[in-house]
């Protein structure tokens, strides 16, 4: 079996197990058997670290149901191959060649050497950030809910923040904490670092370590690090300014808040589409312009190697650099004085075309199954599902069963990736030794 099929079927297997567990009577708060569609939707949303929900997780599911959701989110955030590899390491088994190749391709590493160490580093990084998030959130939840419930709320929201999932146990998500510096900064801190990629975090750690120890050998940051961090910072700053300018006159979102709270809400709204479904305002009451900017940020998503979705920041930079090169009349695409390979450019174009086609097709299908919905609501829901964000204008629970199944498929495609899913269906691509004659074509 090819690596692409292993990963795709692995995610399906985890979703299936999660669906069965969430259907059980002990997973619901009233002790009854769960609706299969609700269980399937919730399991898919959790494994795909999306956060869309057709029910209120805090009241609908029991502690066990919420625990299963947390575990599914953790597995989905780490990725199927990382999770299974970690289990292999725990039981002391050694990797065979096929498993080493699978790890190499799933982590997008240049070689197979040191894969086990990378897995350990990923797990350690995850635990460090999640535990830090738990301790930071305890002062916000424990005084109000007590130690038992406060601790569980801190664990649940820390895991969901780091994995960019966005499930919340509060009925209004995090709207009740829109003015809390502690909650807002902790959650956004986890979302950003969870979505920026493990490689970036490890490079940052090595740089800080060398600086603190005053090492003479200076670390040269990789192109991945430079592109991911710079693009993330640009999008966060521009997003905050854009939301602040657009929604400041909307009394149902920003307008009625004090200026410091407006800054907090604008910052949070800029972070959460990349790609965690938490919200500190009612998304359904945003202006059309605000919704459109959110859709754009959701579609871009996080960075490769992180827990977020979307087309990724690196894809955006490669495509914008291509456009810049064309406008300047250059024949080479450069990023930070480095030439981008044609294969990477083709991959970026493939990701964009495949993603746009998926969003258009899913939007069209839901428009046919639920014609009473507004176009902007449908597009918002589809992009949120595909980019594994989880934000919603409030229509998720009321859409038809057919529309829910379409969103389930969209979430799955967004999590495994369009190119990987196509490779699983059509077979892994093989390089061709045949070269055809070149000919000009009118474009643009």
C-alpha positions in Angstrom: 0.0 0.0 0.0 1.3 3.5 -0.9 2.0 6.1 1.7 -0.8 8.4 0.5 -3.3 5.6 0.9 -1.9 4.6 4.3 -2.4 8.1 5.6 -5.9 8.6 4.0 -7.1 5.2 5.2 -5.5 5.8 8.6 -7.5 9.0 9.1 -10.7 7.2 8.0 -10.0 4.5 10.5 -9.6 7.0 13.4 -12.8 8.8 12.3 -14.7 5.5 12.3 -13.4 4.5 15.8 -14.3 8.0 17.1 -17.8 7.8 15.6 -18.4 4.5 17.3 -17.2 5.9 20.7 -19.2 9.1 20.4 -22.4 7.0 19.5 -22.2 5.1 22.8 -24.7 6.1 25.6 -21.9 6.9 28.0 -20.7 9.6 25.6 -23.9 11.7 25.8 -25.0 13.7 28.8 -28.5 12.2 28.9 -27.2 8.6 28.6 -29.0 7.8 25.3 -27.5 6.5 22.1 -26.1 9.3 20.0 -27.4 10.3 16.5 -25.0 8.6 14.0 -24.8 11.8 11.9 -24.0 13.9 15.0 -21.3 11.3 16.1 -19.8 11.2 12.5 -19.8 14.9 12.1 -18.2 15.5 15.6 -15.6 12.7 15.1 -14.6 14.0 11.6 -14.4 17.6 12.9 -12.3 16.5 15.8 -9.9 14.3 13.9 -9.6 16.9 11.1 -9.0 19.5 13.9 -11.8 21.7 12.5 -14.0 22.6 15.4 -17.3 22.8 13.5 -20.1 21.3 15.6 -23.8 20.6 15.1 -24.4 20.4 18.9 -23.1 22.2 22.0 -20.2 20.0 23.2 -20.4 21.4 26.7 -24.0 20.2 27.3 -24.6 17.5 24.7 -21.6 15.3 25.6 -20.7 13.8 28.9 -17.2 13.9 30.4 -16.3 10.7 28.5 -17.6 12.2 25.2 -15.6 15.3 25.8 -12.5 13.2 26.6 -12.9 11.2 23.4 -13.2 14.5 21.5 -10.0 15.7 23.1 -8.1 12.5 22.3 -9.4 12.6 18.7 -8.2 16.3 18.4 -4.8 15.3 19.7 -4.4 12.5 17.3 -5.7 14.6 14.4 -3.3 17.5 15.3 -0.3 15.3 15.5 -1.2 13.5 12.3 -1.9 9.9 11.7 1.7 8.9 10.9 3.2 10.8 13.9 0.6 9.2 16.3 1.2 5.7 15.1 4.9 6.1 15.0 4.8 7.4 18.6 2.9 4.2 19.6 5.5 2.1 17.9 8.2 3.8 19.9 6.3 3.3 23.1 6.0 -0.5 22.7 9.7 -0.6 21.7 9.3 -1.9 18.1 11.8 -0.9 15.4 10.9 0.7 12.1 11.0 -1.2 8.9 11.9 0.4 5.6 8.3 1.1 4.6 7.6 2.8 7.9 10.7 5.0 7.6 9.6 6.0 4.1 6.1 6.8 5.3 7.5 9.0 8.1 9.8 10.8 5.8 7.0 11.6 3.3 4.4 12.5 5.9 6.8 14.9 7.7 8.2 16.2 4.4 11.8 15.4 5.4 14.7 15.2 2.9 16.0 11.9 4.4 15.0 9.0 6.6 17.8 9.3 9.1 16.7 10.6 12.6 13.0 10.2 12.0 12.4 8.7 15.5 14.2 11.6 17.1 12.0 14.1 15.2 8.9 12.3 16.4 10.1 12.5 20.0 10.8 16.2 19.5 7.3 16.8 18.1 5.7 15.0 21.0 7.8 16.8 23.5 7.1 20.2 21.9 3.3 19.4 21.9 3.3 18.4 25.6 5.4 21.5 26.7 3.1 24.0 25.0 -0.1 22.2 26.0 0.9 21.9 29.7 2.0 25.6 29.6 -1.4 26.5 28.3 -3.1 24.6 31.0 -1.2 26.4 33.8 -1.9 29.8 32.2 -5.6 29.1 31.8 -6.1 27.7 35.3 -6.3 31.2 37.0 -9.1 32.2 34.5 -11.3 29.1 35.0 -10.6 27.7 38.6 -11.9 30.8 40.6 -15.2 30.6 38.7 -15.8 26.9 38.3 -13.7 25.3 41.0 -10.7 23.0 40.7 -12.2 19.9 39.1 -14.2 21.6 36.4 -11.7 24.5 36.1 -8.9 22.0 35.5 -10.8 20.1 32.8 -11.8 23.4 31.1 -8.1 24.4 31.0 -7.0 21.0 29.6 -9.8 20.9 27.0 -9.2 24.5 25.7 -5.4 24.2 25.8 -5.4 21.0 23.7 -7.9 22.5 21.3 -5.9 25.8 21.0 -2.6 24.1 20.3 -4.1 21.8 17.8 -6.0 24.6 16.1 -9.4 22.8 16.6 -11.6 25.4 18.2 -14.1 23.2 20.2 -15.3 25.0 23.3 -17.3 23.8 26.3 -18.9 27.2 26.7 -22.3 27.9 24.9 -21.0 31.2 23.5 -17.5 29.8 22.8 -15.1 32.4 24.2 -17.3 35.5 23.9 -17.5 35.7 27.7 -13.7 36.1 27.9 -13.3 38.7 25.1 -12.0 41.2 27.6 -9.7 38.8 29.4 -6.0 39.4 28.5 -5.0 36.1 30.1 -7.4 34.0 28.1 -7.1 35.9 24.8 -3.3 36.0 24.9 -2.9 32.4 26.0 -5.3 31.0 23.4 -3.8 33.1 20.6 -0.3 32.2 21.7 -1.1 28.5 21.5 -2.9 28.9 18.1 0.0 30.7 16.5 2.7 28.4 17.7 0.6 25.3 17.0 0.0 26.4 13.4 3.4 27.8 12.6 5.1 24.4 12.3 7.3 22.2 14.5 10.4 22.9 12.3 10.0 26.7 12.9 9.7 26.1 16.7 12.8 23.9 16.8 14.8 26.4 14.9 13.6 29.2 17.2 14.6 27.0 20.2 18.1 26.4 18.8 18.6 30.1 18.1 17.5 31.1 21.6 19.7 28.4 23.2 22.8 29.5 21.3 22.1 33.2 22.2 21.7 32.4 25.9 24.8 30.2 25.9 26.6 32.7 23.8 27.7 30.2 21.2 30.1 31.5 18.5 28.5 29.5 15.8 25.4 31.4 14.5 22.4 29.5 13.3 21.3 30.3 9.7 17.6 30.2 9.6 16.0 28.0 6.8 13.9 29.4 4.1 10.9 27.7 5.6 11.5 29.6 8.9 11.8 33.0 7.1 8.8 32.5 5.0 6.5 31.1 7.7 7.4 33.7 10.3 7.3 36.7 8.1 4.1 35.8 6.3 2.4 34.9 9.6 3.4 38.3 11.1 2.3 40.2 8.1 -1.1 38.5 8.0 -1.6 38.9 11.8 -0.9 42.7 11.7 -2.9 43.4 8.5 -5.8 41.2 9.8 -5.9 43.1 13.1 -5.9 46.5 11.4 -8.5 45.4 8.8 -10.9 44.0 11.4 -10.5 47.1 13.6 -11.2 49.4 10.8 -14.2 47.5 9.3 -16.0 46.3 12.4 -15.4 49.3 14.7 -18.7 50.9 13.5 -20.6 47.6 14.0 -22.4 47.9 17.4 -23.1 44.1 17.4 -19.4 43.2 17.3 -16.8 45.9 18.0 -18.7 49.1 18.3 -20.0 48.9 21.8 -16.6 47.9 23.3 -14.0 50.0 25.0 -10.9 50.6 22.8 -8.6 48.2 24.6 -11.3 45.5 24.2 -11.6 46.4 20.5 -7.9 45.8 20.1 -8.1 42.4 21.9 -11.1 41.3 19.8 -9.5 42.5 16.6 -6.3 40.6 17.5 -8.2 37.5 18.4 -10.3 37.6 15.2 -7.1 38.0 13.1 -5.5 34.9 14.8 -8.4 32.5 15.0 -9.0 32.1 11.2 -5.4 30.6 11.0 -7.0 28.0 11.7 -8.8 27.6 15.0 -12.5 28.0 15.4 -12.6 29.9 18.6 -14.5 33.2 18.6 -14.9 36.1 21.0 -17.6 37.8 18.9 -20.8 36.6 17.2 -19.5 35.7 13.7 -23.0 35.8 12.3 -23.3 39.5 13.2 -20.2 40.6 11.4 -20.4 42.8 8.3 -20.1 41.2 4.9 -16.7 42.8 4.5 -15.6 41.3 7.8 -16.8 37.9 6.8 -15.0 38.2 3.4 -11.7 39.0 5.1 -12.2 36.1 7.5 -12.8 33.8 4.5 -9.6 35.0 2.9 -7.6 34.4 6.1 -9.2 30.9 6.6 -8.4 29.9 3.0 -4.7 30.9 3.5 -4.5 29.0 6.8 -1.4 28.2 8.8 2.1 27.0 7.9 3.3 23.5 6.8 4.2 21.1 9.6 1.8 22.7 12.0 -1.6 21.7 13.2 -3.6 24.1 11.0 -5.1 23.8 7.6 -5.6 26.0 4.5 -3.4 26.3 1.5 -0.6 27.3 3.8 1.5 30.5 4.1 4.4 29.1 2.0 2.0 28.3 -0.9 0.8 31.9 -0.7 4.4 33.3 -0.7 5.4 31.1 -3.7 2.4 32.2 -5.7 2.9 35.9 -4.9 6.6 35.6 -5.7 5.7 34.1 -9.0 3.4 37.0 -9.8 6.1 39.5 -8.7 8.6 37.7 -11.0 6.2 37.9 -14.0 5.5 41.6 -13.4 9.2 42.3 -13.2 9.9 40.3 -16.4 12.1 37.8 -14.6 12.4 34.1 -15.5 13.3 32.9 -12.0 11.2 33.0 -8.9 13.2 34.2 -5.9 12.5 34.2 -2.1 15.1 35.7 0.2 17.7 35.4 -2.5 17.0 31.8 -3.1 15.7 30.3 -6.3 12.4 28.4 -6.0 12.4 25.1 -7.9 9.9 24.6 -10.7 8.5 21.5 -9.0 7.6 23.6 -5.9 5.9 26.2 -8.1 3.9 23.5 -9.8 2.9 22.0 -6.4 1.8 25.4 -5.2 -0.3 25.9 -8.3 -1.8 22.4 -7.9 -2.7 23.1 -4.2 -4.4 26.3 -5.2 -6.3 24.9 -8.1 -7.4 21.8 -6.2 -8.4 23.8 -3.2 -10.4 26.4 -5.2 -12.1 23.6 -7.1 -13.1 21.8 -3.9 -14.5 24.9 -2.3 -16.5 25.8 -5.5 -17.9 22.3 -5.8 -18.9 21.9 -2.1 -20.4 25.4 -2.2 -22.5 24.5 -5.3 -23.7 21.3 -3.8 -24.8 22.9 -0.5 -26.5 25.7 -2.4 -28.5 23.0 -4.2 -29.4 21.0 -1.0 -30.1 24.1 1.1 -31.3 26.9 -1.3 -32.7 29.0 1.5 -29.2 29.9 2.8 -27.3 33.0 1.8 -24.4 32.6 -0.5 -21.9 34.2 1.9 -23.1 31.9 4.7 -22.5 28.8 2.5 -19.1 30.0 1.3 -18.0 30.8 4.8 -19.1 27.4 6.1 -17.4 25.5 3.2 -14.1 27.4 3.5 -14.2 27.0 7.3 -14.6 23.2 6.8 -12.0 22.8 4.0 -9.4 25.0 5.8 -10.2 23.0 9.1 -11.0 26.3 10.9 -14.3 25.7 12.6 -15.7 29.2 12.6 -19.4 29.5 11.6 -22.1 32.1 11.1 -24.4 29.9 13.1 -25.9 27.6 10.4 -24.1 24.4 11.1 -26.7 22.8 13.3 -29.7 23.8 11.1 -28.4 22.6 7.7 -29.8 19.5 6.1 -28.3 16.0 6.5 -27.0 16.1 2.9 -25.2 19.4 3.6 -23.7 18.0 6.8 -22.4 15.0 4.8 -20.9 17.4 2.2 -19.1 19.3 5.0 -17.9 16.0 6.5 -16.3 15.2 3.1 -14.9 18.7 2.8 -13.3 18.6 6.3 -11.7 15.2 5.4 -10.3 16.5 2.1 -9.0 19.6 3.8 -7.2 17.7 6.5 -5.5 15.0 4.4 -4.8 17.5 1.5 -6.1 17.6 -2.0 -2.9 16.4 -3.6 -2.4 13.6 -1.1 -6.0 12.4 -1.6 -5.6 12.4 -5.4 -2.4 10.5 -5.1 -4.2 7.9 -2.9 -7.0 7.5 -5.5 -4.9 7.7 -8.6 -1.7 6.3 -7.3 1.6 8.1 -6.3 2.9 10.2 -9.2 6.0 8.9 -11.0 8.5 11.0 -12.9 8.2 10.7 -16.7 11.3 10.2 -18.9 9.5 11.4 -21.9 10.0 15.1 -22.9 7.6 16.7 -25.4 8.3 19.6 -27.7 7.7 23.1 -26.4 5.2 25.5 -27.9 3.9 29.0 -27.0 0.3 29.6 -25.8 -1.5 32.9 -25.3 -2.2 33.4 -21.6 -3.8 36.3 -19.7 
